Amino acid sequence: MDSIFEKIKTKIMATTELIVKMVIDRWNGSIVNLNKILSELSDEQLQKEVATGKNRGTYLLGHLIAVHDDMLKLLGMGEKLYPELFEIFIKQADKEASQTPTVAELRVMLEKQNTHLQEKFQKIKPEEWFERHTAVSAEDFANEPHRNKLNIIITRTSHLQYHMGQIALLK
């Protein structure tokens, strides 16, 4: 009987690892794609609006950094690297802030943040991705177990891809 339970447990763990790998690989692939697009754009191109009256590339870049920075807190991985970006790129609309980082500064921030997140992600065991994130209470999580850490990566990957598509319009 133990061997049946061991086989089931092994199968569940293998499935868990596969699901996590698929999600994290999609996140990593999206980061690679964003970096490729950004490498093809000049700082001047990133200063342009993606369409008339819409956000500039610099704002979208800062917005992505601020949103990804928030993942550190949501996933219980420590403090934000760039808390000063929240006000500028999440609370305010483009062109509202009186001072914003330069494109060069944003590029450095993005690279540092991506490396930091990658290091943090590699330390999480597959089963830990299915634990609750910090924005959901234990009571709510008991009723909605899909509100877990892995779901944060899924939603942030979709968000990243959406804004990456906008940034690509600047080419």
Buried (B, 14 or more C-beta within 10 A) or exposed (E): EEEEEEEEEEEEEEEBBEBBEEBBEBBBEBBEBBBEBBEEBEEEBBBBBBEEEEBBBBBBBBBBBBBBBBBBBBBBBEEBBBEEBBEBBEEBEBEEBEEBBEBEEBBEBBEEBBEBBEEBBEEBEBEBBBBBBEEBEEEEBEEEEEBBBBBBBBEBBEBBBEBBEBBBEBE
